[in-house]
């Protein structure tokens, strides 16, 4: 996070004003769990500390905004430790998928981990164990693949694998949760409030199911940044809820994997996206 404190020229380049704003931000950042940030004073109108360092603020010895951004190393948002391949499509021999005459291939976009030929894997939610025999990206055969590559894989055994299933590492210490009950943070987008008892379609990776709201726990007060007890979520509110799904989902906490840890809720009457959710640990 970069805190760019603009219009320093309007306060006479006063270091105390800058320090006060930076201190206020530090307090808010701490409550949000943000520990990695930098504060930069600037005047966009004059160009001070935007592209080049300013001479108007000798008390500031840090980089200009663009200088800092260009040198910033951003951590990858992908989890390369825990294998996650949601199956989006099953390719049968003769569908242009290559491979042997009686081979089935399972296509999807890698959501986590590194997939290698010969890896032992589990197909969830059934829990079937098998081995990866081949990996292909379009017409190219691969020894390994990683996020966010879209690949198709063949398995050593003839298993009942379909859209919405997930291929994961057989010996993964951080195995995903196979569950029909989710506790999640939801950002609500519908004019119709989110209340217990309502039912929606839930879309998670490549699986679609139905979900019932079993409980609304609280709502986030955006001014105080505190969770307060609530019985419903109104439009544009954020809160924690519990959902019960019609079929098991293979999920991770959003903090671990941003793909397998997120979902959307869809109003089945209008097909409009009603809410977006992040799975809690």
N, C-alpha and C positions, 0 to 999 in steps of 0.2 A: 504494500500500500504506500502510495506517495501522497503526502499532504502538501499541496501547493497553495501557499498563503499569498494570495494576489493583492494588488493595489497597495503595496507597501509605500508607494510614492505619496498616497493620500494621508499617511500618518507620519510623514517626514522621516521615513526609513527607521522608525523607532524600534530598537531591539526589544524593549520591554513589551511592546504590543505583540510582536512575533512570539516571544517566549510565553506570553499569557495564552495565546491561541493554541500554541503547541502543547501547553500543559493541559488545557481543557480537552484537547483531542486525545491526549495520553490517557486521561481518565475514562473516556468513552471507549477507546480502543481496548483498554484492559477489561472492561465489562463485556466486550464482544469477543474476547479471546485473541485479538490481533496483537502479536508481539513483534512482528517484523515490519517496520515502517520507517519512513524518513520524512522530515519536514523541511521544505525549501521555501524561502521568502523570494517573492518576485514581483515585478510589475510588467504585466503583459503589454500594456499600452506603450511603454518605453523599451521593452525588450530586455529589461534587467533580469538576469538569471534565467532567461528562457532558453536561448541557444548558447550564449557565452556568459561567463561569470561577470557580475556587476561590480563596478568600483564604488557604487553608491552605498554599499553596506559592508564596510571593511570588517565589521564584527562577525560576518558570516564567512567561514572558510571552506564550506562544502561545495559540491558540484552544482552546475546549472541544471535545470530540469531535463533538457534534451540530452546533455552529457550523461546524466544519471540513468535515464531510460535506455540509452543505447548501450550502456555497459552492464545492464542488469541481466543476471542469470536467473531465469524463471524456472522453477522446478516443474517437472512433468506432472500432469494431472492423471497420468495413467499408472495403474498398479501393475508392475511387472513381476510381482512375486506369486500372485495367486491366479491360476489359470481359470478363465471364464470365457466360454464360447457359447453364446445363446444361438440355438439353431433357428434359422430364419426360413430355410427352404430345404427340402429333400430332393436331390437330383437322382433320377433313376437312369440306368444305362440306356443310351439312345437319346437322352435329352441334351446331348452336347457336353456332358460332363467328363468325357474321357474315361479312362480306367478300363477294368475288365467288363465282360459282357453282362455279368450278373451283379455288378457292384452298385452299391448305393453310396452316395456322397452327401455330406451334411454341410450346408453352406451357412455362413453367418459372419458377422464382424467381431473380431476378438475384443473383448471388453476388459481383459486383464491377463497377466502372466505371459509366459513364453511357451508356445506349443512346438514340440519336436516329434519327428517320426520315431516310433518305438515307445513313446510315452504311454504309461498306464493311466487310464482315465476312468472317471465315473460319469454315467449319464444320469442326471437328476431331472425330475424328482424320484424316478424309479429306483435309483441306486445300483444300476447295472454296471459291472466292471468289464472293461475291454482294453484293447491296445490300438493306438493310432498307426495305421499302415502307410498312408500317403497324405500329403498336404499339397494343395494346388492353389495358386493365385492366378485367376484367368487360365491361361494355357501354360503357365510356368510351374514346374514341380519344385517344391521347396523342401529343405531339410528342417527348417524351423520358421515360425511366424510369431509376430508380436503385435500388440495394439498400435494403431487402429486398423490393421490390415483386415481386408475382407477375403476369406479363404473358404475352400471346401475341403473336407477331410473324409477319408475312408477309414472304417473301423474293421478290426480283425473278425468280429462276430456279427452275425445277422441279428440285430436287436430291433425292438419296436421303438424307434426314435422318430419324433415328429417336431413340427414347429412349436416353439415355446419351451422345449426341453433345453437343458444346459449341460455342456461338457466341461468338467472340472478335473483338476488333478486328483488322482486316486490317493496320494499320500499327502495331500495339502493340509498342513497344520492349521491353516486359517480357513477351514472349510466354510462354505456359505450355509446359511440357515434355510432349511426347507420347512415352510410354515404356511398355515392358513390364517394366522393372526399377526397383524402388523401394528407396531406402535411407531408413529411417524409424525414428523412436523409437516403440516400442510399449509400451503398458501392458497387461500380460497378466492376464486375468480368469478363465482356465479352470483347473480342477484338473489337467488334462492338460498337462504342460509344453510349451512352444514349443521345438521342436528342428528342425534342418535336415531337409528331406525331407517334412515334414508339409504337407498341402494343406488349404486352407480356401476358402470363398467370400469374396470381397472386395466390399464395397459402398462406392462412392466417388461422391459426388453422386447422380446418377440412374442410374449404370451399375453393373451387377453382373457380376462375372467370377469366374474361379477363380484362386487364387494359391498358389504353392508357396514354402515357406521355403527359400531357397538357403544362407543363412548367418546364424548368430547371432554378432554381433561382441562385444558386451559387456553388462554389467549395471550399473546405477547403484547404488552403495552409498549408501543414504539417510542414513547416519550421517556419513560422511565427505564426501558429495556429490562422489564421484569415480567415474569409469567404470572398471570392472575387467573383464578378459577373462573371457568366459563361453561355454559351449557350449549353454546352454539358458536359458529364462526360466521360473521357477516362478510360481505364482499370486501376484498382487499385486506382481510385480517389474516394473521398467521397464528397457528396454535398447534398443540399436540392432540392427536386423536388415536383411537384404536379401531382397526378395521378387521373384518372377518371375510375371507375370500372363499369363493365357491370351489376352487381347486388350489393345491399347494403352489406357492411361488418360491423360487430359488433366489434369495436376497442376501445382500451384504449391507452393513451400515454404510450410509452415504459417505461418512468420513474415510472409509477404506476404499470404496469404489464408487465413482460418480455415475457409472452406468447401471450397475446392478443394484445400486442403492437409491434409485429414483423411480418414480412412476407418475402417471397422470390419472385423474378420475374424470370420466366422461358421462355427461347427462345422456342417458339412453333415449330420452324423448326427443331431444334436439340435436344430439351428436356434437354438442359443444363441449369444449374442455372446461370442466367445472373447477378443477383444482390441480395443483402440482405438489407432489409429496417427496420427502426425503426420509428414508428408513433410519430409525434411531438404533443405537447399539443395544 
